[in-house]
Amino acid sequence: MEQLDKKEVDLLDILHTFFGYIASFFKLLYKGCIWIIRFIFKNKKKLIFFLVIGFLYSLYESRTDNLNYKANVVMNINIHDAYFFDKLINTLDSYSQNKNKSLLKNALNVSEDNAQSIVSIKSYFFIDKLVNGTPDEVDFEKNFNPLDTMSTIMKDRLYIEVVVKDTTLLKNMTNSFNYYFSCNKLLKEENEIRLKQMDENINSTNIELIKLDSLRNYEYFKHNKDGIANMDKIVLMNEKEKKLYHEEILSLEKKRQDIQWTKEVNSQCVTFTSNFNIDAKPANRLTKSALKYMSIMFVLGFFLSIFTTYKSDIKDFLDK
């Protein structure tokens, strides 16, 4: 009984201590908020100055001739995998980040003006969370864990995002990507082999269809007549065989059509589901830019104010 009472007392002490820490934390948080508000009020002129600088820069960033537009498209992959093409897209992005965009111009086979208009080219993996072959989300943050066995990266497609200053060049952007990939020697050779194998499959399917058609004609005109002359049972058996040939012929014809469709539609090493979809609002529009740069300048001004206010204390601390 005494042991139970002691345990109850110990539990009450633990709870009392726990809630005491929580209360202390909220008191400290409250004091911290009050200190920040007072500090901001004391340094309001300096902070307003930084906010004005941030706003002025956002005006400069969002000027009409400098507006950036995001566009995206889904790229299906016919050769290799998403990892391979992600590296190729990263190379294009590195070209777009350089001031001298001659490499980007040559890689995409675009004009000098169009190359200058391209701000960035990014690629993102699709994540299949249910591992059922259907994309569930795009890894924009690029934080997918390869050790995660509950989901997987889809290797047959990529999400492509470009940022441009002139949206007119996006009409032919998919052609530019196809040109870039076709200049890759490895991709070009493997795609030629893939198309050649399709032709061989079509030819072999045609040969099988000719054989089956000949066999069907033989069965119908030769064996079926013999069956009619002998007995009804044989007529039924031959009719069954004729239907079997018919199903096999239909199956082979469908196979041939599928291969022909793939060859015509997916003749390149990649296939784009559509043209680039353009966001209606600029990526660096004034409201977004103002929020971004004014926040950055406010934080910068805040810490600079702390440094100037307590610089002597900071110097004494560092000198110790």
C-alpha positions in Angstrom: 0.0 0.0 0.0 2.8 2.4 0.9 4.6 1.5 -2.4 1.5 2.4 -4.3 1.2 5.7 -2.5 4.9 6.4 -3.2 4.4 5.7 -6.9 1.4 8.0 -7.0 3.5 10.7 -5.3 6.3 10.2 -7.8 3.9 10.4 -10.7 2.5 13.6 -9.4 6.0 15.0 -9.0 6.8 14.1 -12.6 3.6 15.6 -13.9 4.2 18.8 -11.8 7.7 19.1 -13.2 6.6 18.4 -16.7 3.9 21.0 -16.7 6.3 23.4 -14.9 8.7 23.1 -17.9 5.8 23.7 -20.3 4.8 26.8 -18.4 8.3 28.0 -18.3 8.7 27.5 -22.1 5.5 29.5 -22.9 6.7 32.3 -20.5 10.0 32.4 -22.3 8.3 32.4 -25.6 6.0 35.2 -24.5 9.0 37.3 -23.3 10.8 36.6 -26.5 7.9 37.8 -28.6 7.6 40.9 -26.5 11.3 41.6 -26.8 11.2 41.2 -30.6 8.2 43.5 -30.9 10.0 46.2 -28.8 13.2 45.7 -30.7 11.4 46.1 -34.1 9.7 49.2 -32.8 13.0 50.8 -31.6 14.6 50.0 -35.0 11.6 50.7 -37.1 13.3 53.4 -39.3 16.2 51.1 -40.1 13.9 48.1 -40.9 11.5 50.3 -43.0 14.6 51.4 -45.0 15.4 47.7 -45.7 11.8 47.0 -46.6 11.8 49.9 -49.1 15.0 48.5 -50.7 13.4 45.1 -51.0 10.3 46.6 -52.6 12.4 48.7 -55.0 14.4 45.6 -56.0 11.1 43.7 -56.6 10.0 46.5 -58.9 13.2 46.2 -60.8 13.0 42.3 -60.9 9.3 42.4 -62.1 9.7 45.0 -64.9 7.9 44.2 -68.0 10.9 43.2 -70.1 12.2 40.9 -67.3 9.1 38.8 -66.5 9.7 35.1 -66.4 7.1 32.5 -67.3 7.1 28.9 -66.1 6.0 26.1 -68.5 5.9 22.3 -68.0 5.4 19.1 -69.9 5.5 15.4 -69.3 8.2 13.5 -71.2 7.7 9.8 -71.7 10.9 7.8 -72.2 11.3 5.1 -74.8 15.0 4.3 -74.3 17.1 4.0 -71.2 15.5 5.5 -68.0 14.7 8.7 -66.2 18.1 8.9 -64.5 19.9 9.0 -67.8 17.7 11.8 -69.2 17.8 13.7 -65.9 21.5 14.1 -66.3 21.1 15.3 -69.9 18.5 17.9 -68.7 20.9 19.0 -65.9 23.5 19.6 -68.6 21.1 21.9 -70.5 20.3 23.7 -67.2 23.9 24.4 -66.6 24.1 25.9 -70.1 21.1 28.1 -69.3 22.8 29.4 -66.2 25.8 30.8 -68.0 25.8 34.3 -69.4 27.3 33.0 -72.6 24.5 30.8 -73.9 26.2 29.7 -77.1 26.3 26.1 -75.8 22.6 26.2 -75.1 21.9 27.7 -78.6 23.8 24.9 -80.3 22.4 22.2 -78.1 18.8 23.1 -78.7 19.3 24.4 -82.2 17.6 27.7 -81.4 18.4 31.3 -82.3 20.6 33.6 -80.1 17.6 35.5 -78.9 15.7 32.4 -77.9 18.7 31.1 -76.1 19.0 34.3 -74.1 15.3 34.1 -73.3 15.7 30.7 -71.5 16.2 31.2 -67.8 16.3 27.6 -66.6 15.5 24.0 -67.6 14.7 21.6 -64.8 13.6 18.0 -64.6 11.8 16.2 -61.8 11.1 12.6 -61.1 7.6 11.1 -60.8 7.0 9.2 -57.5 4.9 6.1 -57.6 3.8 5.7 -53.9 1.6 2.7 -54.4 4.1 1.0 -56.8 1.3 0.3 -59.2 2.7 2.0 -62.3 0.7 5.2 -61.8 2.4 8.5 -60.9 1.2 9.9 -57.6 3.3 13.1 -57.2 6.3 15.0 -58.6 9.5 15.2 -56.5 9.9 19.0 -56.8 12.0 19.1 -53.6 14.2 16.3 -54.8 14.2 14.6 -51.4 13.1 11.1 -52.4 14.7 8.5 -50.3 16.0 5.6 -52.5 15.8 3.3 -49.5 12.1 3.8 -49.3 10.5 0.5 -50.3 7.0 1.8 -50.0 7.3 4.0 -53.1 9.6 4.2 -56.2 10.8 6.6 -58.8 9.1 6.0 -62.2 11.8 5.4 -64.8 9.7 5.8 -67.9 8.8 9.5 -67.6 10.1 12.9 -66.4 8.4 16.2 -65.5 10.1 19.0 -67.4 9.9 22.6 -66.3 11.4 25.5 -68.2 11.4 29.2 -67.3 11.5 31.7 -70.2 11.2 35.4 -70.8 9.5 34.9 -74.2 6.7 32.3 -74.4 6.6 32.2 -78.2 9.7 30.0 -78.3 7.7 27.3 -76.4 5.8 26.4 -79.5 8.9 24.6 -80.9 10.5 23.7 -77.6 9.7 20.0 -77.8 11.3 19.9 -81.3 14.4 21.5 -79.7 14.5 18.8 -77.0 14.2 16.1 -79.7 17.0 17.7 -81.6 19.2 17.7 -78.5 18.6 14.1 -77.7 19.1 13.0 -81.3 22.5 14.5 -81.3 23.5 12.1 -78.5 25.4 9.4 -80.3 24.4 6.6 -77.8 20.7 7.5 -78.0 20.8 7.8 -81.8 22.4 4.4 -82.3 20.1 2.6 -79.8 17.0 4.3 -81.2 18.0 3.1 -84.7 18.3 -0.4 -83.4 14.9 -0.1 -81.6 13.2 1.0 -84.9 15.0 -1.7 -86.8 13.8 -4.4 -84.4 10.2 -3.1 -84.8 10.5 -3.5 -88.6 11.8 -7.0 -88.1 8.9 -7.8 -85.8 6.4 -6.4 -88.3 8.0 -8.5 -91.1 8.0 -11.7 -89.0 4.3 -11.0 -88.1 3.4 -10.6 -91.8 5.1 -13.9 -92.6 3.1 -15.7 -89.8 -0.1 -14.1 -91.1 0.6 -15.4 -94.6 1.2 -18.9 -93.2 -1.9 -18.9 -91.1 -4.0 -17.5 -94.0 -2.7 -20.3 -96.3 -3.4 -22.9 -93.7 -6.9 -21.5 -93.1 -7.7 -21.7 -96.8 -6.3 -25.2 -97.0 -8.4 -26.4 -94.1 -11.5 -24.7 -95.5 -11.3 -25.9 -99.1 -9.6 -29.3 -98.6 -10.4 -30.7 -95.2 -13.8 -29.2 -94.7 -15.0 -30.7 -98.0 -13.7 -34.1 -96.9 -15.5 -33.7 -93.6 -18.8 -33.0 -95.3 -18.4 -36.0 -97.5 -17.7 -38.3 -94.5 -19.7 -37.3 -91.4 -21.2 -34.5 -89.5 -18.7 -34.9 -86.6 -15.7 -34.1 -88.8 -17.6 -31.0 -90.1 -17.8 -29.7 -86.5 -14.2 -30.4 -85.8 -13.0 -28.6 -88.9 -15.3 -25.7 -88.1 -13.6 -25.4 -84.7 -10.2 -25.4 -86.2 -11.2 -22.7 -88.6 -12.3 -20.4 -85.8 -9.1 -21.0 -83.9 -7.1 -19.8 -87.0 -9.3 -16.8 -87.2 -8.6 -15.8 -83.6 -4.9 -16.3 -84.1 -4.9 -14.1 -87.2 -6.8 -11.4 -85.4 -4.3 -11.6 -82.5 -1.3 -11.2 -84.9 -3.0 -8.4 -86.8 -3.5 -6.5 -83.5 0.2 -7.1 -82.6 1.3 -5.7 -85.9 -0.9 -2.7 -85.5 0.5 -2.0 -82.0 4.0 -2.2 -83.3 3.2 0.1 -86.3 1.5 2.6 -84.0 4.5 2.6 -81.6 6.9 3.1 -84.5 4.9 6.0 -85.9 4.0 7.8 -82.6 7.1 7.0 -80.5 9.7 7.1 -83.3 11.9 9.4 -81.2 13.8 8.3 -78.0 11.3 10.4 -76.0 7.7 11.3 -76.5 6.0 14.5 -75.2 2.4 14.2 -74.1 1.7 17.7 -75.4 3.2 21.1 -76.0 4.5 23.0 -73.0 1.7 24.2 -70.6 2.4 27.8 -69.7 1.5 29.3 -66.3 -0.8 32.3 -66.9 0.9 34.4 -64.2 4.7 35.3 -64.4 6.9 33.5 -61.9 8.4 36.8 -60.8 5.3 39.0 -60.8 5.3 42.0 -58.5 3.3 40.5 -55.6 5.4 37.4 -55.4 8.7 39.2 -55.9 7.8 41.9 -53.3 6.9 39.2 -50.7 10.2 37.4 -51.4 12.6 40.3 -51.4 11.0 42.3 -48.7 11.1 39.3 -46.4 14.7 38.7 -47.2 15.6 42.4 -46.6 13.6 42.5 -43.4 15.4 39.5 -42.0 18.8 41.0 -43.1 17.9 44.3 -41.5 16.8 42.7 -38.3 20.0 40.8 -37.8 22.1 43.8 -38.8 20.2 45.9 -36.2 21.0 43.2 -33.6 24.6 43.4 -34.5 24.8 47.2 -34.4 22.9 47.3 -31.1 24.9 44.6 -29.3 28.2 44.9 -31.2 30.2 45.7 -28.1 28.8 42.7 -26.2 29.5 40.5 -29.2 33.1 41.9 -29.4 33.6 41.2 -25.7 32.2 37.7 -26.1 34.6 36.9 -29.0 37.6 38.4 -27.2 37.2 36.1 -24.2 
